[in-house]
Amino acid sequence: MKQRTLLISLVGLALLLAGLWWWMRPAPLPPAPVAVEATASSQNQPSRPLSYQVPKSKGYQGMSDPRWEWWKQMEKRDSKFEWKMPINFYGKVIDQTGQPVQGAKIRFQWTDMSSAGTTEKFVETDAQGIFSLQNEKGKNLGVYVSKDGYNAIGHGRGNFEYAAFFEPNYIEPDSSSPVVFHLVKKMTAEPLVVGSTFKNSPTTVANIITICCVEH
């Protein structure tokens, strides 16, 4: 009987000590604020700046072209990015013999974000037939070539795309490989000399008139 009472007393004492320990245990530490601040700061980081430049590529690869990812990101963040692309153009004018044409008149016209929607610029070719347009912004560039005394092959014009890399006329400008335009020099007819070998006589004049009438 005494052993049973002692056992009950020990169990009760153990339960009492356990209750005291639970009540007096130290409170758990709050989560470290450093991790929360790091998460907040990462959310407030500024977005990467937009790249108004089509990534370089060896050619259009269809829907598997990696440049599509760049295109989709640009569409999400700037719906008018196509009209803000950098425009640089390098050209050369030659004649029918392959010689450079100096002083050819060049008219550039490109679509952009201006109030008119387009901008123009005029230049002339140098002694090597070279001309260029640099540091402009837009989407599509038209190039028109002309010179007095020359006829232009293909109407002396070209149209070039700077944003839509999937278009056939998309161009990646290269100063070491200018776009070539052809002009053909107009032929001048030599004046026809009539009667230079005939004597000025009524008979001769009559013979000339007769020949002309027969030929016609």
C-alpha positions as CSV (number, residue, x, y, z in Angstrom):
1,M,0.0,0.0,0.0
2,K,2.8,2.4,0.9
3,Q,4.6,1.5,-2.4
4,R,1.5,2.4,-4.4
5,T,1.0,5.7,-2.5
6,L,4.7,6.5,-3.1
7,L,4.4,5.7,-6.9
8,I,1.3,7.9,-7.2
9,S,3.1,10.7,-5.4
10,L,6.1,10.4,-7.8
11,V,3.9,10.5,-10.8
12,G,2.0,13.5,-9.5
13,L,5.3,15.3,-8.8
14,A,6.6,14.6,-12.3
15,L,3.4,16.0,-13.8
16,L,3.7,19.1,-11.6
17,L,7.3,19.6,-12.7
18,A,6.4,19.1,-16.3
19,G,3.6,21.7,-16.0
20,L,5.9,24.2,-14.3
21,W,8.5,23.7,-17.1
22,W,5.9,24.3,-19.8
23,W,4.6,27.4,-18.2
24,M,8.1,28.9,-17.5
25,R,9.7,27.9,-20.9
26,P,11.2,30.8,-22.9
27,A,9.0,32.2,-25.7
28,P,10.0,31.2,-29.3
29,L,12.1,33.8,-31.1
30,P,10.3,35.7,-33.9
31,P,11.5,35.1,-37.5
32,A,14.6,37.0,-38.5
33,P,13.5,40.3,-40.2
34,V,16.6,40.2,-42.5
35,A,15.0,37.6,-44.8
36,V,11.7,39.6,-45.0
37,E,13.7,42.8,-45.9
38,A,15.6,40.9,-48.6
39,T,12.4,39.7,-50.2
40,A,10.9,43.1,-50.2
41,S,14.0,44.7,-51.7
42,S,14.1,42.1,-54.4
43,Q,10.5,42.9,-55.3
44,N,11.2,46.6,-55.5
45,Q,14.2,46.2,-57.7
46,P,13.8,48.2,-61.0
47,S,13.2,46.2,-64.2
48,R,16.0,45.7,-66.6
49,P,16.1,48.5,-69.2
50,L,14.6,47.8,-72.6
51,S,17.0,46.9,-75.4
52,Y,15.9,48.9,-78.5
53,Q,18.2,46.7,-80.6
54,V,17.3,43.5,-82.4
55,P,19.6,40.7,-81.1
56,K,22.2,39.6,-83.7
57,S,21.5,36.4,-85.6
58,K,22.7,34.5,-88.7
59,G,19.3,34.6,-90.3
60,Y,15.6,34.1,-89.6
61,Q,14.9,30.6,-88.1
62,G,11.1,30.6,-88.1
63,M,9.2,30.3,-84.8
64,S,12.2,28.7,-83.2
65,D,14.2,31.9,-83.6
66,P,15.5,33.0,-80.2
67,R,14.7,36.6,-81.1
68,W,11.0,35.9,-80.6
69,E,11.6,36.0,-76.8
70,W,13.0,39.5,-77.1
71,W,10.1,40.5,-79.3
72,K,7.5,39.3,-76.8
73,Q,9.2,41.1,-73.9
74,M,9.3,44.3,-75.9
75,E,5.6,44.1,-76.8
76,K,4.7,43.7,-73.1
77,R,6.6,46.7,-71.9
78,D,6.4,49.1,-74.9
79,S,3.7,48.7,-77.5
80,K,5.4,51.3,-79.8
81,F,8.9,49.9,-79.5
82,E,9.1,49.2,-83.3
83,W,9.1,52.9,-84.1
84,K,12.0,53.6,-81.7
85,M,14.7,51.3,-83.2
86,P,18.1,52.7,-84.1
87,I,18.5,53.4,-87.8
88,N,21.9,53.3,-89.6
89,F,22.3,52.8,-93.3
90,Y,25.3,52.5,-95.6
91,G,25.0,52.6,-99.4
92,K,27.0,53.0,-102.6
93,V,26.0,54.2,-106.1
94,I,27.7,52.8,-109.2
95,D,27.1,53.2,-112.9
96,Q,26.7,50.5,-115.7
97,T,30.4,50.0,-115.8
98,G,30.8,49.5,-112.0
99,Q,32.3,52.9,-111.5
100,P,31.2,55.0,-108.5
101,V,28.8,57.9,-109.2
102,Q,29.7,61.1,-107.3
103,G,27.1,63.7,-106.5
104,A,24.1,61.4,-106.8
105,K,21.2,62.7,-104.8
106,I,19.9,60.6,-101.9
107,R,16.6,61.0,-100.2
108,F,16.0,59.1,-96.9
109,Q,12.5,58.8,-95.5
110,W,11.7,56.8,-92.4
111,T,8.6,56.1,-90.2
112,D,9.1,57.2,-86.6
113,M,7.4,58.7,-83.5
114,S,7.4,62.3,-84.8
115,S,4.1,64.2,-85.0
116,A,4.2,63.7,-88.8
117,G,4.9,60.0,-88.5
118,T,7.8,60.3,-91.0
119,T,11.1,62.2,-91.2
120,E,13.2,63.0,-94.3
121,K,16.9,63.7,-94.9
122,F,18.9,64.5,-98.0
123,V,22.5,63.7,-98.7
124,E,24.8,63.3,-101.8
125,T,27.4,60.6,-102.6
126,D,31.1,61.3,-102.2
127,A,33.9,60.6,-104.8
128,Q,33.6,56.9,-104.0
129,G,29.9,56.8,-104.5
130,I,29.4,56.3,-100.8
131,F,26.6,57.7,-98.6
132,S,25.1,57.0,-95.2
133,L,22.5,57.7,-92.6
134,Q,23.4,57.4,-88.9
135,N,22.0,57.7,-85.4
136,E,18.3,58.0,-86.3
137,K,15.4,56.2,-84.7
138,G,12.4,54.6,-86.5
139,K,11.0,51.4,-88.0
140,N,11.1,51.4,-91.8
141,L,13.5,53.3,-94.1
142,G,13.0,54.3,-97.7
143,V,16.1,55.2,-99.8
144,Y,15.7,57.0,-103.1
145,V,18.6,57.6,-105.5
146,S,18.8,59.9,-108.6
147,K,21.1,62.0,-110.6
148,D,20.6,64.2,-113.7
149,G,21.7,62.5,-116.8
150,Y,21.2,59.0,-115.4
151,N,18.4,56.5,-115.3
152,A,17.9,54.4,-112.2
153,I,17.7,50.6,-112.3
154,G,14.7,49.4,-110.2
155,H,13.5,52.9,-109.9
156,G,16.5,53.7,-107.8
157,R,14.8,52.9,-104.5
158,G,15.0,50.5,-101.6
159,N,12.9,49.8,-98.5
160,F,14.4,48.5,-95.3
161,E,13.0,47.2,-92.1
162,Y,14.7,47.8,-88.7
163,A,12.4,46.2,-86.2
164,A,10.5,43.2,-87.6
165,F,13.4,40.7,-88.0
166,F,11.0,38.2,-89.7
167,E,10.3,40.5,-92.7
168,P,12.1,39.8,-96.0
169,N,13.4,43.4,-96.1
170,Y,14.9,43.3,-92.6
171,I,18.4,44.7,-92.6
172,E,21.4,44.5,-90.3
173,P,23.5,47.5,-91.4
174,D,27.2,47.0,-92.1
175,S,29.5,49.8,-93.0
176,S,32.0,47.4,-94.6
177,S,29.3,46.0,-96.9
178,P,27.1,48.9,-98.2
179,V,23.9,48.4,-100.1
180,V,24.6,49.0,-103.8
181,F,22.4,51.1,-106.1
182,H,22.8,51.2,-109.9
183,L,22.4,54.2,-112.2
184,V,22.8,54.0,-116.0
185,K,24.1,57.0,-117.9
186,K,21.7,58.3,-120.5
187,M,22.8,58.0,-124.1
188,T,22.9,61.2,-126.1
189,A,21.9,60.9,-129.8
190,E,24.4,62.5,-132.3
191,P,22.9,65.1,-134.6
192,L,22.0,63.9,-138.1
193,V,23.9,65.8,-140.8
194,V,21.8,66.1,-144.0
195,G,23.2,67.1,-147.3
196,S,26.8,67.6,-146.2
197,T,28.1,65.5,-149.1
198,F,25.7,67.1,-151.7
199,K,26.1,70.2,-153.7
200,N,23.5,72.9,-153.2
201,S,21.7,72.5,-156.6
202,P,18.1,72.1,-157.6
203,T,18.9,68.6,-159.0
204,T,20.5,67.5,-155.8
205,V,17.7,68.8,-153.7
206,A,15.2,67.0,-155.9
207,N,17.1,63.8,-155.6
208,I,17.2,64.0,-151.8
209,I,13.4,64.6,-151.7
210,T,12.8,61.7,-154.0
211,I,15.0,59.4,-151.9
212,C,13.2,60.5,-148.7
213,C,9.8,59.9,-150.2
214,V,10.9,56.4,-151.4
215,E,12.3,55.4,-148.1
216,H,9.2,56.6,-146.2
